């Protein structure tokens, strides 16, 4: 009955435009949600690696050499690079999806 009443107030073109807008918003929000979920998964992986390093006792790489440094630095740097890359890609996908109509 609602659709019958809608026909009296809105033309088919207006209903088509509204439906198209809602479909577009659904696609954009779906991309946002998937990238945020991916970022959470990456962060959980970072925390898991931190725990593995902590419990295995892996400490300093190249111990005794002039350029010894903690393994945690390498892991954190690579994790942050992946996270930043993933979020930048998400922004680009969102920007592209926002322009699609």
MOPAC internal coordinates of N, CA, C and O (Angstrom, degrees):
PM7 1SCF
backbone

  N    0.0000 0     0.00 0     0.00 0    0    0    0
  C    1.4394 1     0.00 0     0.00 0    1    0    0
  C    1.5300 1   110.93 1     0.00 0    2    1    0
  O    1.2310 1   121.09 1   149.12 1    3    2    1
  N    1.3411 1   115.51 1   -30.88 1    3    2    1
  C    1.4610 1   118.75 1  -179.76 1    5    3    2
  C    1.5204 1   110.84 1   -63.75 1    6    5    3
  O    1.2310 1   120.10 1   141.15 1    7    6    5
  N    1.3349 1   117.41 1   -38.85 1    7    6    5
  C    1.4635 1   119.72 1  -179.58 1    9    7    6
  C    1.5225 1   111.30 1   -67.83 1   10    9    7
  O    1.2310 1   120.29 1   145.87 1   11   10    9
  N    1.3098 1   117.05 1   -34.13 1   11   10    9
  C    1.4600 1   119.55 1   177.42 1   13   11   10
  C    1.5180 1   110.62 1   -64.27 1   14   13   11
  O    1.2310 1   120.65 1   138.77 1   15   14   13
  N    1.3164 1   116.37 1   -41.23 1   15   14   13
  C    1.4566 1   120.31 1   179.52 1   17   15   14
  C    1.5234 1   111.55 1   -71.84 1   18   17   15
  O    1.2310 1   120.35 1   146.51 1   19   18   17
  N    1.3339 1   116.93 1   -33.49 1   19   18   17
  C    1.4623 1   119.64 1   179.15 1   21   19   18
  C    1.5240 1   111.00 1   -63.09 1   22   21   19
  O    1.2310 1   120.32 1   145.36 1   23   22   21
  N    1.3016 1   117.00 1   -34.64 1   23   22   21
  C    1.4557 1   120.83 1  -179.72 1   25   23   22
  C    1.5130 1   112.10 1   -62.12 1   26   25   23
  O    1.2310 1   120.35 1   152.35 1   27   26   25
  N    1.2974 1   116.93 1   -27.65 1   27   26   25
  C    1.4620 1   119.70 1   179.46 1   29   27   26
  C    1.5236 1   111.65 1   -74.64 1   30   29   27
  O    1.2310 1   120.64 1   150.59 1   31   30   29
  N    1.3373 1   116.38 1   -29.41 1   31   30   29
  C    1.4594 1   119.43 1  -173.80 1   33   31   30
  C    1.5286 1   113.08 1   -99.72 1   34   33   31
  O    1.2310 1   120.30 1   147.53 1   35   34   33
  N    1.3188 1   117.04 1   -32.47 1   35   34   33
  C    1.4634 1   120.35 1  -175.60 1   37   35   34
  C    1.5224 1   110.06 1  -121.85 1   38   37   35
  O    1.2310 1   121.41 1   -38.96 1   39   38   37
  N    1.2995 1   114.91 1   141.04 1   39   38   37
  C    1.4588 1   118.54 1   176.46 1   41   39   38
  C    1.5317 1   109.01 1   -77.88 1   42   41   39
  O    1.2310 1   120.69 1   -12.16 1   43   42   41
  N    1.3137 1   116.30 1   167.84 1   43   42   41
  C    1.4662 1   120.35 1   179.03 1   45   43   42
  C    1.5225 1   111.03 1   -63.13 1   46   45   43
  O    1.2310 1   119.97 1   146.48 1   47   46   45
  N    1.3128 1   117.66 1   -33.52 1   47   46   45
  C    1.4580 1   120.68 1   179.71 1   49   47   46
  C    1.5257 1   111.20 1   -67.01 1   50   49   47
  O    1.2310 1   120.65 1   138.95 1   51   50   49
  N    1.3180 1   116.37 1   -41.05 1   51   50   49
  C    1.4650 1   120.02 1   179.55 1   53   51   50
  C    1.5236 1   109.57 1   -66.17 1   54   53   51
  O    1.2310 1   120.06 1   136.02 1   55   54   53
  N    1.3236 1   117.48 1   -43.98 1   55   54   53
  C    1.4689 1   120.40 1   178.85 1   57   55   54
  C    1.5219 1   111.03 1   -63.94 1   58   57   55
  O    1.2310 1   120.14 1   142.04 1   59   58   57
  N    1.3365 1   117.33 1   -37.96 1   59   58   57
  C    1.4605 1   121.15 1   177.43 1   61   59   58
  C    1.5349 1   110.83 1   -64.16 1   62   61   59
  O    1.2310 1   120.35 1   137.33 1   63   62   61
  N    1.3287 1   116.93 1   -42.67 1   63   62   61
  C    1.4674 1   120.55 1   179.16 1   65   63   62
  C    1.5243 1   111.56 1   -65.60 1   66   65   63
  O    1.2310 1   120.32 1   139.91 1   67   66   65
  N    1.3239 1   117.00 1   -40.09 1   67   66   65
  C    1.4592 1   120.44 1   178.56 1   69   67   66
  C    1.5276 1   109.79 1   -65.10 1   70   69   67
  O    1.2310 1   120.24 1   135.74 1   71   70   69
  N    1.3218 1   117.14 1   -44.26 1   71   70   69
  C    1.4675 1   121.04 1   178.61 1   73   71   70
  C    1.5246 1   110.71 1   -62.39 1   74   73   71
  O    1.2310 1   120.41 1   139.06 1   75   74   73
  N    1.3196 1   116.81 1   -40.94 1   75   74   73
  C    1.4626 1   121.28 1   178.70 1   77   75   74
  C    1.5310 1   110.79 1   -64.02 1   78   77   75
  O    1.2310 1   120.24 1   138.97 1   79   78   77
  N    1.3242 1   117.15 1   -41.03 1   79   78   77
  C    1.4696 1   121.17 1   178.12 1   81   79   78
  C    1.5188 1   110.78 1   -63.21 1   82   81   79
  O    1.2310 1   120.18 1   135.63 1   83   82   81
  N    1.3393 1   117.27 1   -44.37 1   83   82   81
  C    1.4627 1   120.38 1   179.54 1   85   83   82
  C    1.5211 1   111.44 1   -65.49 1   86   85   83
  O    1.2310 1   119.97 1   141.58 1   87   86   85
  N    1.3215 1   117.66 1   -38.42 1   87   86   85
  C    1.4658 1   120.34 1   177.30 1   89   87   86
  C    1.5227 1   110.52 1   -64.14 1   90   89   87
  O    1.2310 1   120.72 1   138.79 1   91   90   89
  N    1.3182 1   116.24 1   -41.21 1   91   90   89
  C    1.4650 1   120.60 1   178.84 1   93   91   90
  C    1.5258 1   110.53 1   -63.33 1   94   93   91
  O    1.2310 1   120.30 1   134.09 1   95   94   93
  N    1.3296 1   117.03 1   -45.91 1   95   94   93
  C    1.4653 1   120.89 1   179.15 1   97   95   94
  C    1.5272 1   111.20 1   -62.76 1   98   97   95
  O    1.2310 1   120.14 1   143.75 1   99   98   97
  N    1.3187 1   117.34 1   -36.25 1   99   98   97
  C    1.4639 1   120.64 1   178.27 1  101   99   98
  C    1.5291 1   110.23 1   -64.96 1  102  101   99
  O    1.2310 1   119.97 1   136.80 1  103  102  101
  N    1.3337 1   117.65 1   -43.20 1  103  102  101
  C    1.4685 1   120.74 1   178.61 1  105  103  102
  C    1.5229 1   110.88 1   -62.52 1  106  105  103
  O    1.2310 1   120.16 1   135.11 1  107  106  105
  N    1.3262 1   117.29 1   -44.89 1  107  106  105
  C    1.4640 1   121.10 1  -178.75 1  109  107  106
  C    1.5313 1   110.54 1   -64.84 1  110  109  107
  O    1.2310 1   120.13 1   134.48 1  111  110  109
  N    1.3313 1   117.36 1   -45.52 1  111  110  109
  C    1.4663 1   119.56 1  -179.93 1  113  111  110
  C    1.5187 1   111.38 1   -67.46 1  114  113  111
  O    1.2310 1   119.74 1   149.06 1  115  114  113
  N    1.3224 1   118.10 1   -30.94 1  115  114  113
  C    1.4574 1   121.53 1   176.44 1  117  115  114
  C    1.5298 1   110.44 1   -65.74 1  118  117  115
  O    1.2310 1   120.24 1   137.70 1  119  118  117
  N    1.3027 1   117.15 1   -42.30 1  119  118  117
  C    1.4678 1   120.31 1   177.36 1  121  119  118
  C    1.5239 1   110.92 1   -65.17 1  122  121  119
  O    1.2310 1   120.27 1   139.34 1  123  122  121
  N    1.3264 1   117.08 1   -40.66 1  123  122  121
  C    1.4591 1   121.05 1   177.67 1  125  123  122
  C    1.5282 1   110.82 1   -61.54 1  126  125  123
  O    1.2310 1   120.48 1   132.54 1  127  126  125
  N    1.3204 1   116.69 1   -47.46 1  127  126  125
  C    1.4633 1   120.73 1  -178.72 1  129  127  126
  C    1.5255 1   111.37 1   -63.14 1  130  129  127
  O    1.2310 1   120.05 1   139.51 1  131  130  129
  N    1.3250 1   117.52 1   -40.49 1  131  130  129
  C    1.4629 1   119.47 1  -178.94 1  133  131  130
  C    1.5232 1   111.11 1   -67.31 1  134  133  131
  O    1.2310 1   119.64 1   142.26 1  135  134  133
  N    1.3204 1   118.29 1   -37.74 1  135  134  133
  C    1.4637 1   120.01 1   179.21 1  137  135  134
  C    1.5232 1   111.86 1   -73.34 1  138  137  135
  O    1.2310 1   119.90 1   145.56 1  139  138  137
  N    1.3114 1   117.80 1   -34.44 1  139  138  137
  C    1.4578 1   119.23 1   175.65 1  141  139  138
  C    1.5272 1   111.03 1   -67.59 1  142  141  139
  O    1.2310 1   120.47 1   140.70 1  143  142  141
  N    1.3277 1   116.71 1   -39.30 1  143  142  141
  C    1.4685 1   120.05 1   176.44 1  145  143  142
  C    1.5313 1   110.14 1   -63.59 1  146  145  143
  O    1.2310 1   120.16 1   139.22 1  147  146  145
  N    1.3201 1   117.30 1   -40.78 1  147  146  145
  C    1.4617 1   120.76 1   177.01 1  149  147  146
  C    1.5207 1   111.78 1   -62.59 1  150  149  147
  O    1.2310 1   120.35 1   140.22 1  151  150  149
  N    1.3267 1   116.94 1   -39.78 1  151  150  149
  C    1.4670 1   120.58 1   178.10 1  153  151  150
  C    1.5274 1   110.69 1   -64.18 1  154  153  151
  O    1.2310 1   120.27 1   140.66 1  155  154  153
  N    1.3189 1   117.09 1   -39.34 1  155  154  153
  C    1.4693 1   120.11 1   177.65 1  157  155  154
  C    1.5255 1   110.12 1   -64.52 1  158  157  155
  O    1.2310 1   119.96 1   139.78 1  159  158  157
  N    1.3190 1   117.68 1   -40.22 1  159  158  157
  C    1.4663 1   121.05 1   177.98 1  161  159  158
  C    1.5214 1   110.92 1   -63.24 1  162  161  159
  O    1.2310 1   120.14 1   138.51 1  163  162  161
  N    1.3213 1   117.34 1   -41.49 1  163  162  161
  C    1.4654 1   120.90 1   177.70 1  165  163  162
  C    1.5268 1   110.47 1   -62.95 1  166  165  163
  O    1.2310 1   120.46 1   136.83 1  167  166  165
  N    1.3242 1   116.72 1   -43.17 1  167  166  165
  C    1.4658 1   120.18 1   179.96 1  169  167  166
  C    1.5245 1   110.55 1   -64.33 1  170  169  167
  O    1.2310 1   120.26 1   139.42 1  171  170  169
  N    1.3330 1   117.11 1   -40.58 1  171  170  169
  C    1.4703 1   119.72 1   176.80 1  173  171  170
  C    1.5288 1   110.76 1   -63.48 1  174  173  171
  O    1.2310 1   120.01 1   142.18 1  175  174  173
  N    1.3214 1   117.58 1   -37.82 1  175  174  173
  C    1.4562 1   120.82 1   175.25 1  177  175  174
  C    1.5117 1   112.31 1   -63.66 1  178  177  175
  O    1.2310 1   120.58 1   141.85 1  179  178  177
  N    1.3332 1   116.50 1   -38.15 1  179  178  177
  C    1.4571 1   120.32 1   176.88 1  181  179  178
  C    1.5264 1   110.67 1   -62.20 1  182  181  179
  O    1.2310 1   120.96 1   136.28 1  183  182  181
  N    1.3163 1   115.78 1   -43.72 1  183  182  181
  C    1.4639 1   119.54 1   179.39 1  185  183  182
  C    1.5261 1   111.00 1   -65.51 1  186  185  183
  O    1.2310 1   120.17 1   141.41 1  187  186  185
  N    1.3210 1   117.29 1   -38.59 1  187  186  185
  C    1.4680 1   120.41 1   178.68 1  189  187  186
  C    1.5263 1   110.54 1   -63.79 1  190  189  187
  O    1.2310 1   120.05 1   137.59 1  191  190  189
  N    1.3233 1   117.52 1   -42.41 1  191  190  189
  C    1.4686 1   120.37 1   177.53 1  193  191  190
  C    1.5238 1   111.61 1   -63.46 1  194  193  191
  O    1.2310 1   120.48 1   141.17 1  195  194  193
  N    1.3217 1   116.68 1   -38.83 1  195  194  193
  C    1.4674 1   120.22 1   176.90 1  197  195  194
  C    1.5308 1   110.48 1   -60.10 1  198  197  195
  O    1.2310 1   120.77 1   137.18 1  199  198  197
  N    1.3275 1   116.12 1   -42.82 1  199  198  197
  C    1.4663 1   119.79 1   179.98 1  201  199  198
  C    1.5250 1   111.22 1   -66.05 1  202  201  199
  O    1.2310 1   120.49 1   139.96 1  203  202  201
  N    1.3383 1   116.67 1   -40.04 1  203  202  201
  C    1.4693 1   120.39 1   178.46 1  205  203  202
  C    1.5178 1   110.30 1   -62.35 1  206  205  203
  O    1.2310 1   120.27 1   135.19 1  207  206  205
  N    1.3196 1   117.09 1   -44.81 1  207  206  205
  C    1.4669 1   120.87 1   179.14 1  209  207  206
  C    1.5313 1   110.27 1   -62.52 1  210  209  207
  O    1.2310 1   121.09 1   138.50 1  211  210  209
  N    1.3097 1   115.51 1   -41.50 1  211  210  209
  C    1.4659 1   120.08 1  -178.45 1  213  211  210
  C    1.5273 1   110.70 1   -65.84 1  214  213  211
  O    1.2310 1   120.02 1   133.12 1  215  214  213
  N    1.3363 1   117.57 1   -46.88 1  215  214  213
  C    1.4600 1   120.44 1  -174.99 1  217  215  214
  C    1.5233 1   114.10 1   -78.20 1  218  217  215
  O    1.2310 1   119.81 1   154.20 1  219  218  217
  N    1.3232 1   117.96 1   -25.80 1  219  218  217
  C    1.4617 1   119.75 1   177.48 1  221  219  218
  C    1.5179 1   111.77 1   -83.43 1  222  221  219
  O    1.2310 1   120.27 1   164.23 1  223  222  221
  N    1.2911 1   117.10 1   -15.77 1  223  222  221
  C    1.4601 1   120.05 1   178.35 1  225  223  222
  C    1.5087 1   113.46 1    78.33 1  226  225  223
  O    1.2310 1   120.36 1  -164.18 1  227  226  225
  N    1.3315 1   116.92 1    15.82 1  227  226  225
  C    1.4697 1   119.01 1   176.06 1  229  227  226
  C    1.5132 1   107.79 1   -66.89 1  230  229  227
  O    1.2310 1   121.16 1   -56.18 1  231  230  229
  N    1.2629 1   115.39 1   123.82 1  231  230  229
  C    1.4616 1   118.87 1  -175.38 1  233  231  230
  C    1.4977 1   112.01 1  -115.29 1  234  233  231
  O    1.2310 1   121.81 1    74.79 1  235  234  233
  N    1.2976 1   114.13 1  -105.21 1  235  234  233
  C    1.4543 1   121.29 1  -172.76 1  237  235  234
  C    1.5234 1   109.87 1   -92.09 1  238  237  235
  O    1.2310 1   121.36 1   -46.44 1  239  238  237
  N    1.3320 1   115.00 1   133.56 1  239  238  237
  C    1.4608 1   120.67 1   173.78 1  241  239  238
  C    1.5239 1   108.98 1   -88.52 1  242  241  239
  O    1.2310 1   120.71 1   -28.14 1  243  242  241
  N    1.2974 1   116.24 1   151.86 1  243  242  241
  C    1.4682 1   122.53 1   179.11 1  245  243  242
  C    1.5292 1   110.70 1    55.83 1  246  245  243
  O    1.2310 1   121.06 1  -136.99 1  247  246  245
  N    1.3157 1   115.57 1    43.01 1  247  246  245
  C    1.4590 1   120.47 1  -177.45 1  249  247  246
  C    1.5265 1   110.01 1   -61.74 1  250  249  247
  O    1.2310 1   120.38 1   -46.61 1  251  250  249
  N    1.2960 1   116.88 1   133.39 1  251  250  249
  C    1.4511 1   122.13 1   179.63 1  253  251  250
  C    1.5107 1   113.49 1    94.49 1  254  253  251
  O    1.2310 1   119.65 1   168.15 1  255  254  253
  N    1.3099 1   118.28 1   -11.85 1  255  254  253
  C    1.4625 1   121.42 1   177.63 1  257  255  254
  C    1.5300 1   109.46 1   -95.48 1  258  257  255
  O    1.2310 1   120.09 1   -19.16 1  259  258  257
  N    1.3300 1   117.43 1   160.84 1  259  258  257
  C    1.4692 1   119.45 1  -177.40 1  261  259  258
  C    1.5342 1   113.79 1   -63.58 1  262  261  259
  O    1.2310 1   119.92 1   159.27 1  263  262  261
  N    1.3234 1   117.75 1   -20.73 1  263  262  261
  C    1.4648 1   119.06 1  -176.97 1  265  263  262
  C    1.5301 1   111.95 1  -111.45 1  266  265  263
  O    1.2310 1   120.32 1  -143.85 1  267  266  265
  N    1.3186 1   116.99 1    36.15 1  267  266  265
  C    1.4600 1   120.87 1   177.19 1  269  267  266
  C    1.5253 1   110.11 1   -67.56 1  270  269  267
  O    1.2310 1   120.80 1   -41.59 1  271  270  269
  N    1.3008 1   116.08 1   138.41 1  271  270  269
  C    1.4641 1   120.85 1   177.82 1  273  271  270
  C    1.5230 1   109.21 1  -151.55 1  274  273  271
  O    1.2310 1   120.41 1   -22.79 1  275  274  273
  N    1.3301 1   116.82 1   157.21 1  275  274  273
  C    1.4604 1   120.34 1  -177.66 1  277  275  274
  C    1.5353 1   112.23 1   -67.07 1  278  277  275
  O    1.2310 1   120.88 1   -39.72 1  279  278  277
  N    1.3106 1   115.92 1   140.28 1  279  278  277
  C    1.4720 1   121.76 1   176.60 1  281  279  278
  C    1.5245 1   110.64 1   -59.76 1  282  281  279
  O    1.2310 1   120.52 1   147.89 1  283  282  281
  N    1.3075 1   116.62 1   -32.11 1  283  282  281
  C    1.4659 1   121.43 1  -179.15 1  285  283  282
  C    1.5334 1   111.35 1   -58.09 1  286  285  283
  O    1.2310 1   119.87 1   147.08 1  287  286  285
  N    1.3307 1   117.85 1   -32.92 1  287  286  285
  C    1.4593 1   120.09 1   179.09 1  289  287  286
  C    1.5214 1   111.35 1   -62.96 1  290  289  287
  O    1.2310 1   120.73 1   135.56 1  291  290  289
  N    1.3358 1   116.21 1   -44.44 1  291  290  289
  C    1.4678 1   120.24 1  -179.69 1  293  291  290
  C    1.5213 1   110.36 1   -63.58 1  294  293  291
  O    1.2310 1   121.27 1   132.88 1  295  294  293
  N    1.3318 1   115.18 1   -47.12 1  295  294  293
  C    1.4617 1   119.69 1  -178.53 1  297  295  294
  C    1.5238 1   110.79 1   -62.60 1  298  297  295
  O    1.2310 1   120.06 1   134.54 1  299  298  297
  N    1.3059 1   117.49 1   -45.46 1  299  298  297
  C    1.4709 1   120.36 1  -179.93 1  301  299  298
  C    1.5229 1   111.47 1   -64.36 1  302  301  299
  O    1.2310 1   120.15 1   138.63 1  303  302  301
  N    1.3129 1   117.31 1   -41.37 1  303  302  301
  C    1.4596 1   120.32 1  -179.90 1  305  303  302
  C    1.5304 1   110.92 1   -63.77 1  306  305  303
  O    1.2310 1   120.37 1   135.94 1  307  306  305
  N    1.3300 1   116.89 1   -44.06 1  307  306  305
  C    1.4610 1   118.97 1  -179.91 1  309  307  306
  C    1.5233 1   111.09 1   -68.50 1  310  309  307
  O    1.2310 1   120.11 1   140.72 1  311  310  309
  N    1.3330 1   117.39 1   -39.28 1  311  310  309
  C    1.4659 1   120.21 1   178.08 1  313  311  310
  C    1.5185 1   111.57 1   -63.43 1  314  313  311
  O    1.2310 1   120.63 1   135.86 1  315  314  313
  N    1.3083 1   116.40 1   -44.14 1  315  314  313
  C    1.4585 1   119.42 1   178.76 1  317  315  314
  C    1.5248 1   111.78 1   -65.24 1  318  317  315
  O    1.2310 1   120.26 1   142.99 1  319  318  317
  N    1.3187 1   117.11 1   -37.01 1  319  318  317
  C    1.4646 1   120.17 1   177.26 1  321  319  318
  C    1.5214 1   110.47 1   -63.48 1  322  321  319
  O    1.2310 1   120.17 1   137.34 1  323  322  321
  N    1.3257 1   117.28 1   -42.66 1  323  322  321
  C    1.4674 1   120.55 1   177.96 1  325  323  322
  C    1.5216 1   110.45 1   -64.04 1  326  325  323
  O    1.2310 1   120.20 1   135.67 1  327  326  325
  N    1.3228 1   117.22 1   -44.33 1  327  326  325
  C    1.4621 1   121.24 1  -179.43 1  329  327  326
  C    1.5281 1   111.47 1   -63.11 1  330  329  327
  O    1.2310 1   120.43 1   133.78 1  331  330  329
  N    1.3102 1   116.78 1   -46.22 1  331  330  329
  C    1.4645 1   120.11 1   179.77 1  333  331  330
  C    1.5266 1   110.46 1   -64.82 1  334  333  331
  O    1.2310 1   120.41 1   136.57 1  335  334  333
  N    1.3182 1   116.83 1   -43.43 1  335  334  333
  C    1.4690 1   119.97 1   177.44 1  337  335  334
  C    1.5146 1   112.11 1   -60.49 1  338  337  335
  O    1.2310 1   120.65 1   137.50 1  339  338  337
  N    1.3266 1   116.37 1   -42.50 1  339  338  337
  C    1.4574 1   120.80 1  -179.95 1  341  339  338
  C    1.5298 1   110.88 1   -64.78 1  342  341  339
  O    1.2310 1   120.28 1   136.71 1  343  342  341
  N    1.3279 1   117.08 1   -43.29 1  343  342  341
  C    1.4620 1   119.68 1  -179.59 1  345  343  342
  C    1.5283 1   111.63 1   -69.85 1  346  345  343
  O    1.2310 1   119.97 1   143.84 1  347  346  345
  N    1.3197 1   117.65 1   -36.16 1  347  346  345
  C    1.4751 1   120.11 1   176.32 1  349  347  346
  C    1.5263 1   109.52 1   -64.50 1  350  349  347
  O    1.2310 1   120.76 1   137.36 1  351  350  349
  N    1.3293 1   116.15 1   -42.64 1  351  350  349
  C    1.4682 1   119.60 1   176.70 1  353  351  350
  C    1.5271 1   110.14 1   -61.07 1  354  353  351
  O    1.2310 1   120.41 1   140.74 1  355  354  353
  N    1.3321 1   116.82 1   -39.26 1  355  354  353
  C    1.4666 1   120.55 1   177.57 1  357  355  354
  C    1.5165 1   112.11 1   -62.26 1  358  357  355
  O    1.2310 1   120.38 1   139.13 1  359  358  357
  N    1.3163 1   116.88 1   -40.87 1  359  358  357
  C    1.4657 1   120.49 1   178.13 1  361  359  358
  C    1.5184 1   109.85 1   -64.05 1  362  361  359
  O    1.2310 1   120.32 1   138.12 1  363  362  361
  N    1.3297 1   116.99 1   -41.88 1  363  362  361
  C    1.4716 1   119.66 1   179.57 1  365  363  362
  C    1.5299 1   111.18 1   -65.61 1  366  365  363
  O    1.2310 1   120.28 1   139.17 1  367  366  365
  N    1.3219 1   117.06 1   -40.83 1  367  366  365
  C    1.4653 1   120.36 1   178.05 1  369  367  366
  C    1.5249 1   110.23 1   -64.01 1  370  369  367
  O    1.2310 1   120.70 1   137.50 1  371  370  369
  N    1.3317 1   116.26 1   -42.50 1  371  370  369
  C    1.4649 1   120.06 1   178.37 1  373  371  370
  C    1.5368 1   110.97 1   -63.26 1  374  373  371
  O    1.2310 1   120.91 1   138.11 1  375  374  373
  N    1.3112 1   115.87 1   -41.89 1  375  374  373
  C    1.4623 1   120.24 1   179.69 1  377  375  374
  C    1.5294 1   110.08 1   -62.37 1  378  377  375
  O    1.2310 1   120.98 1   135.98 1  379  378  377
  N    1.3246 1   115.73 1   -44.02 1  379  378  377
  C    1.4604 1   119.85 1   178.84 1  381  379  378
  C    1.5280 1   110.96 1   -65.60 1  382  381  379
  O    1.2310 1   120.13 1   138.08 1  383  382  381
  N    1.3435 1   117.35 1   -41.92 1  383  382  381
  C    1.4531 1   121.11 1   179.79 1  385  383  382
  C    1.5280 1   110.92 1   -65.60 1  386  385  383
  O    1.2310 1   120.58 1   146.13 1  387  386  385
  N    1.3114 1   116.51 1   -33.87 1  387  386  385
  C    1.4623 1   120.08 1   179.31 1  389  387  386
  C    1.5268 1   111.07 1   -66.79 1  390  389  387
  O    1.2310 1   120.90 1   147.84 1  391  390  389
  N    1.3349 1   115.88 1   -32.16 1  391  390  389
  C    1.4662 1   119.45 1   179.14 1  393  391  390
  C    1.5084 1   113.61 1   -79.96 1  394  393  391
  O    1.2310 1   119.35 1   160.07 1  395  394  393
  N    1.3248 1   118.84 1   -19.93 1  395  394  393
  C    1.4658 1   122.41 1   179.19 1  397  395  394
  C    1.5127 1   109.60 1   -75.96 1  398  397  395
  O    1.2310 1   121.02 1   -54.03 1  399  398  397
  N    1.2883 1   115.66 1   125.97 1  399  398  397
  C    1.4626 1   118.39 1   175.26 1  401  399  398
  C    1.4849 1   110.94 1  -144.46 1  402  401  399
  O    1.2310 1   120.10 1   180.00 1  403  402  401

